[in-house]
Amino acid sequence: MAISAQDVKRLREMTGAGMMDCKQALEEAGGDFEVAIELLRKKGQKVAAKRAEREAKEGLVVTAVAADGRAGAIVEVNCETDFVARNEEFATFARQVAELILQAQPSELTELLALRLPDGRTVETALLDLTGKIGEKIAIRRFAVLTSDQGRIISYVHPGSRLGVLVEVFGDGQLEEAGRDVAMQVAAMNPLAVRREEVPESVRAKELEIAREAARNEGKPEHILDRIAQGKLERFYKDHVLLEQAFIKDATLSVAQRLAQAGVNVRRFVRYALGD
C-alpha cells in the first residue's frame, strides 16, 4: 500500500525515528502504526546488539537536586561520539534519567533500567530506542544519590557537562554559596577525601614508601628516612585532602578556613569526570 508523507510524519513525531526508517517500517507493517512502532523498536535492539562491543567514552555527566536540597543525584550517560553528546535528544534523555534517579533513588543499575520515564517506557526500552534512532551505543555507566537529613546537597556541573560534583554541606551559615565554592573546588582539584583520616591506609602506606625510596636514592641517611617521608606525606595531604587544600578562589586560605568563615562544614562529595 502507498504510505503518505503525512503518515511518515506522524510516525516520526510518535517515535522520533528518522524519516526513511519510519517510511520503511510503515511499508513493512502495511500501514499499521502499532506494528511499525514495534518494528522500529526491534531495529533499535538490533543496532544495540551490533554495537554492544563498541566503546562509548563520550557523553554527559548530569545532576539533579531536590527543591528542598535534601537529596541529589548524579549520572554519567555515555555515547560513542562528542557529536551525539551534543545532540539535544540525548541530553534530554540524560536529564530525564537524572531526575528519575533523584525521585526513585534506585540502588543499582538493573533497578534503574526497570524504572519508567514520564512517557511510560522503561529506561531500558528508552535506551534501545535511542540507540536504534541515533545509531550509536548508548549506555548508563554509573550513578549515585546523596541525601542529607540536616544539611543540603549542592551540585556543580562544569560547562560542557563532562565533569559534575555533588557535595553535602551542613551548618548554620551560607550553605548555598559556600557549598558551591566547595563543589567547584572538588571539580577543579579532585581531592581523594574530605579529611586526612578518610584517606585509605593503603594510599598512606604507598606514599610513605615512595617518599622513603626517593630519599634513599638521594643518599639520605637511613635514620632520617621516616622523618622525610612523614614530611612528604604532610605535603600529600595538603594537595589531596579537601579541607587542607588551598582554596581555589583565595590561595591564602585553606578550604577549611574558607568554610569556617562561612559557618559551614562538608560531610562528603561525589565527583564524576567523564570516562574516569
C-alpha positions in Angstrom: 0.0 0.0 0.0 1.0 3.6 -0.5 2.4 5.3 2.5 1.6 9.1 2.6 4.1 11.7 3.8 1.6 12.6 6.5 1.7 9.1 7.9 5.5 9.1 7.9 5.5 12.5 9.7 3.0 11.2 12.2 5.1 8.1 13.0 8.3 10.2 13.2 6.5 12.5 15.8 5.4 9.4 17.7 8.8 7.7 17.8 11.5 10.3 16.9 12.9 7.9 14.4 14.3 9.1 11.0 12.0 9.7 8.1 13.4 6.9 6.0 13.2 4.4 8.9 9.6 5.5 9.5 8.7 5.0 5.9 10.3 1.6 5.7 8.6 0.5 8.9 5.2 1.6 7.8 5.6 -0.1 4.4 6.7 -3.3 6.2 3.8 -3.1 8.6 1.3 -2.5 5.9 0.4 0.9 7.3 -0.3 -0.4 10.9 1.2 2.1 13.3 1.5 -0.2 16.2 3.3 -2.8 14.2 5.5 -0.1 12.7 6.5 1.1 16.2 7.3 -2.4 17.2 9.5 -2.8 14.1 11.4 0.4 14.9 12.0 -0.9 18.5 13.3 -4.2 17.2 15.6 -2.3 14.9 16.9 -0.5 18.0 17.6 -3.8 19.6 19.5 -5.0 16.5 21.6 -1.8 16.5 22.3 -2.2 20.2 23.4 -5.8 19.7 25.7 -4.8 16.8 27.3 -2.0 18.8 27.5 -3.8 22.1 31.2 -4.3 21.8 31.9 -0.7 20.8 33.4 1.7 23.3 31.2 4.6 24.5 33.7 7.1 26.0 31.8 10.3 25.2 28.6 11.5 26.8 27.4 13.7 29.6 27.6 14.0 33.4 24.2 15.3 34.7 22.9 16.2 38.1 19.5 16.8 39.7 18.8 18.2 43.1 15.5 18.2 45.1 13.8 21.6 45.6 14.4 21.4 49.4 18.1 20.5 48.8 17.8 17.3 50.9 18.7 14.9 48.0 20.8 15.0 44.8 21.6 12.6 42.0 24.4 12.4 39.6 24.7 10.1 36.5 27.1 9.5 33.6 25.4 8.6 30.3 27.7 7.5 27.6 27.7 7.5 23.8 30.4 6.9 21.1 31.0 10.5 19.8 31.0 14.0 21.0 28.6 14.9 18.2 25.9 12.7 19.8 26.8 14.0 23.2 25.8 17.5 21.9 22.5 16.2 20.5 19.5 17.7 22.3 17.6 14.4 22.4 20.5 12.6 24.0 20.8 15.5 26.5 17.1 15.4 27.3 17.3 11.6 27.9 20.3 12.1 30.3 18.4 14.8 32.2 15.3 12.6 32.5 17.4 9.8 33.8 18.9 12.1 36.4 15.5 13.3 37.6 14.2 9.7 37.7 17.2 8.6 39.9 16.6 11.6 42.2 12.9 10.6 42.6 13.2 6.8 42.8 16.7 6.5 44.3 17.5 3.1 42.9 20.3 1.2 44.5 21.8 -0.4 41.3 21.7 -0.2 37.5 19.3 -3.1 37.0 16.8 -1.4 39.3 17.2 1.8 37.4 16.7 0.2 34.0 13.4 -1.2 35.1 12.0 2.2 36.2 9.6 4.1 33.9 10.2 7.5 32.3 7.4 10.1 32.1 6.4 8.7 28.7 5.8 5.3 30.2 8.8 3.5 28.7 11.3 1.8 30.9 14.8 3.2 31.0 16.0 0.0 29.3 13.5 0.4 26.4 14.3 4.1 26.0 18.0 3.2 25.8 17.2 0.7 23.0 15.0 3.1 21.2 17.6 5.9 21.3 20.3 3.5 20.2 18.2 2.5 17.2 17.5 6.1 16.3 20.9 7.6 16.7 22.9 4.5 15.6 25.5 4.7 18.4 26.0 2.7 21.6 24.2 4.5 24.4 24.8 3.3 28.0 24.3 4.5 31.6 27.7 3.9 33.1 27.2 4.9 36.8 25.1 6.9 39.1 25.0 8.0 42.7 22.5 9.6 45.2 23.3 11.7 48.2 20.7 12.6 50.8 21.0 14.9 53.8 18.9 15.0 57.0 20.2 18.2 58.4 22.2 19.8 55.6 21.9 20.5 51.9 23.1 18.8 48.7 24.8 21.2 46.3 25.6 20.4 42.7 28.0 21.8 40.2 28.4 20.8 36.6 31.3 22.2 34.7 30.5 23.8 31.3 30.3 21.1 28.7 28.8 18.6 31.2 31.9 16.4 31.2 32.5 16.8 34.9 30.0 17.0 37.7 30.0 17.1 41.5 27.6 16.6 44.4 28.6 17.8 47.9 26.8 17.6 51.2 27.2 20.6 53.4 25.8 21.5 56.8 25.9 24.2 59.4 24.2 27.5 60.3 26.0 29.6 57.7 26.0 30.3 54.0 25.2 26.8 52.8 24.4 27.7 49.1 27.4 30.0 48.5 30.0 28.0 50.4 28.6 24.7 49.1 29.0 25.9 45.5 32.6 27.0 46.3 33.3 23.5 47.7 31.7 21.8 44.7 33.9 23.9 42.4 36.9 23.1 44.5 36.2 19.4 44.2 35.7 19.7 40.5 39.0 21.6 39.9 41.3 19.9 42.4 40.0 16.3 42.5 40.6 15.6 46.2 40.8 12.0 47.4 38.9 12.6 50.7 37.3 15.3 52.8 39.6 14.7 55.8 43.0 13.0 56.1 41.5 10.3 58.4 39.5 9.2 55.4 42.5 8.6 53.1 42.8 4.8 52.7 45.6 3.2 54.7 46.9 1.6 51.5 47.3 5.0 49.9 49.2 6.4 53.0 51.5 3.4 53.1 52.3 3.7 49.4 53.1 7.4 49.7 55.4 6.8 52.7 57.2 4.0 50.8 57.6 6.1 47.7 59.0 9.0 49.8 61.4 6.8 51.7 62.7 5.2 48.5 63.2 8.6 46.8 65.1 9.9 49.9 67.2 6.7 49.9 68.1 7.1 46.3 69.1 10.7 47.0 71.7 9.3 49.5 69.9 10.5 52.7 70.9 8.7 55.9 68.7 5.7 56.9 67.9 7.1 60.3 66.1 10.2 58.9 64.2 8.5 56.1 61.0 8.1 58.1 61.1 11.8 59.1 61.5 12.8 55.5 58.7 10.5 54.4 56.3 12.0 57.1 57.1 15.5 55.8 56.2 14.5 52.3 53.1 12.8 53.5 52.0 16.1 55.0 52.5 17.7 51.6 50.5 15.0 50.0 47.6 15.7 52.4 47.7 19.4 51.5 47.4 18.5 47.9 44.9 15.7 48.1 42.7 16.3 51.2 39.8 18.7 50.5 39.8 20.6 53.8 43.6 21.0 53.7 43.8 22.2 50.0 44.4 25.8 49.2 41.1 27.4 48.4 41.0 28.0 44.6 39.4 31.4 44.9 41.9 32.7 47.5 45.1 30.7 47.9 45.9 32.4 51.2 43.1 30.3 52.8 42.7 26.6 53.1 39.3 25.2 52.3 38.7 24.5 56.0 39.4 28.2 56.7 37.0 29.3 54.0 34.3 27.1 55.4 34.9 28.3 58.9 34.4 31.9 57.8 31.1 30.9 56.2 29.9 28.9 59.2 29.7 25.7 57.1 31.2 22.2 57.1 31.3 19.5 54.5 30.4 15.9 55.1 31.1 14.1 51.8 31.2 14.5 48.0 30.8 12.6 44.7 32.8 13.6 41.7 32.3 12.2 38.2 34.6 13.0 35.3 33.6 11.6 32.0 35.4 8.3 31.4 37.2 8.1 34.7 
